[in-house]
Amino acid sequence: MEERRANVIAILSVTALTILIIIARVCLKLSKCFFLVVGAGVAAILAVSACLLIRRRLHRRRKVREAQLVSEGRELRIEYSFLRKVAGVPTKFRYKELEEATDNFQTLLGRGSSASVFKGILSDGTSVAVKRIEGQENGEKEFRSEVAAIASVQHINLVRLLGYCCVPTGPRFLVYDFIPNGSLDKWIFPRNDNLSRHGGCLSWDLRVRVALDVAKALSYLHHDCRSRILHLDVKPENILLDENYHAVVSDFGLSKLMRKDESRVITTLRGTKGYLAPEWLLELGVCEKSDIYSYGMVLLEIIGGRRNVCVIEHENDNSRRRFQYFPKVVSEKLREGRVMEVVDQRLVHLGGIDQREVKRLTCVALWCIQEKPRLRPTMAHVVELLEGRVPVEEPPETKMIIVDLLSIDEEPIRGHQRARIAAMAAPQADSILPSSSRYSFSLSILSGR
């Protein structure tokens, strides 16, 4: 374009000079003024031509330099992207990229209280799970907690964070590796519907391997990171199974970072009923032993193929409900020497289950859910117990207290109220409370005299 413009200017200059010479020759009849005008015109043409040539050369050099800079910039971006991937640093995605990858968020993988997860495929063909976090205050807190906890860690049994996206005054997005076989709950609990693409009955050998995978992941978070990381939401729904049925721990929205010199962290009561440690329910603070309690509850569900807290309706009175606590059943069967009766009956019918292995896993689970945190083993010790490197002793008898906050009508239950509730509970096998009480909860001391 610039070259064409220069040629046009040169042609116009020559034409103007020719016209000027003709006019001067006619009007001035070759006087001295004629030669002055011709000389001035020639000088002007030479000056314009010189300027055009210099400008053209400079323009060409600038184009070459710009091409070099673009090439070097592209190489630097490629190298930077490569180094980010090698170092595990999350990539910042544009919203348009995620929208195209997920086909405008069409394929829903799962939904939680504050987030939804969609399947997507990036431009390079990588399958991803895109987590969309809604809400302002809690959404921002969950986003920051998850990035802080998982962005810098690398472990085969922890979900890998590929990138993130922040939309101004909108939702936040986290991009993870896609784990094909879905969450653990669909593989251990019986399902009467066909709504899920994934699910079935996980074999005993795979259940043992999954339990060990989760223990290794939590041990890494508790002991091998610069800052101790508390997951605080360990449950089957947050444990994913890859194509080889190895466990991958996910969802760090409630996680907390602890310094090595800290023993407890005070945090708000947020989590899933049935997996919360007693000290958290009583607002005494949380530590890595709170994760161990949740892990023990999950391990019992893996063994038994059933939820730890079940609601049993009365035959004659549907308004009164009975809460059955599976850990209490497991503890009783272990004392009676009938531990095989707690195993998922679907697996028992298939046979091939080692009773000694069942007893080892059961004892580990009961150690993990001890009421006093100091009695629970560390996750590093749990790994040793599960691998059989250390013998497992039978756990002591203890009162198992579960406070299941089903709903709170008016104001939150304070710490001293929770303590008073626990102190007033009678030592009985099962407690039944009407669901119409002001604070609808079940509190049962399920063993102990």
C-alpha angles and dihedrals in degrees: 000000000000092000092051091050091052092053091051091051092050092050091049091049093052091047092050091049092050092051090047092052093049093049092046092049092051097043103035100032095222096307124158089271089061092061091046091053092047091049092049091048093049090048090050092049092049091048092049092046092049091050091049093049093048092046091048092051093047091048091052091050091048091052091051091049092048091051089051092050092048090050092047091046091051091050091048091050091049091048092046091049090049092050091048090054093046091048092044094238111159117247122233108236128199117238090239090058092054092044091054093042093054095038090244092318096299104145109067114198098178145334132221136181094280106009144049127205123215132186118239144168120221123220091263091055097257114148111227142176112227115205114203112201115202131196132054112246101023091034092056091045093050092046093052093044092051095047093045092050104042106023096083102032125095120193132141091232096048123081113253120236109219099178151317142231130204119199114200109251088353142086124308123232134210121193118210138174110275112248107205105205099055129223128338096242090070090057102047106033120070113250126200096192135069097216095115125071090209128054145090139130113308113219121245094250091052091048091054090049092048091051090053093046092053091046091052091049093051092044089055092051093047101041114014105048126088089242119031108249121210114200095195095185106067109159137130092264090061095049113085129195121222127211091283094045094252114148122251118189113220144168110063095177093122097037124129133203118227128192116234091248094053120096101186140013123210111221138157119273104263124143144080123310113247096031101062117111117238093243090057092049089052091048094242093135132261134259137166088289087068089063089048091055090052090047091053091053091050091048090055090051090050090053097044102033090225140093117271093229117045129178115223117193120220114249094225101028118040092181091070119067132197119212114213115202114208097199088062091053090049092050092051094047091050091053090049093050093243099113094141089070091070094057118104103276091220088065095042091059090055092053128201096107118140109228092206090056091049091051092048093052092044093052091047090052093049091049089053094053096050110143093231111065094214090064093057116095122239118257090248088057091046089057090052091049094049092048090052094240091123126038116246120230122207111265120246121258110263140169108263110212120188122181108194108191101201096173140341115216105194122355132008118269108252125225095255090049091054090049091050090049091052092047093051094052113112120229099253136135097246132004123210121201126177113252091229095070118122092251103032106212142128119227117182133173095205103186140012133075 
